[in-house]
Amino acid sequence: MLTAFVLITCEAQRISEVAQSVAELPNVAEVYSVTGDFDIIAVLRIKEYESLDEAVPGGIARITGVTSTKTVLAFRRFARRDLEAGFDIGLS
């Protein structure tokens, strides 16, 4: 399973509308409105790399109001419990 973060810029008056439309797409796990250079970040969970073509240029980028996207692929996940397990030597 691959995780991709899609950083989305859109027309200011359509942020909520775009976010809702993105959230309804297949493979979209989470959608956030954010501050900074981008308006929305979508978290995608996909089974294979080729699915990004359908999800981003074929899906998100075609939503009315979206002006640009930038996609970042994750190659490793770090969670608190994973990090704690790595340092646990079994002493209690």
Secondary structure, DSSP 8 states (H G I E B T S, - for coil): -EEEEEEEEE-GGGHHHHHHHHHTSTTEEEEEE-SSS-SEEEEEEESSTTHHHHHTTTTGGGSTTEEEEEEEEES----HHHHHHHH--S--
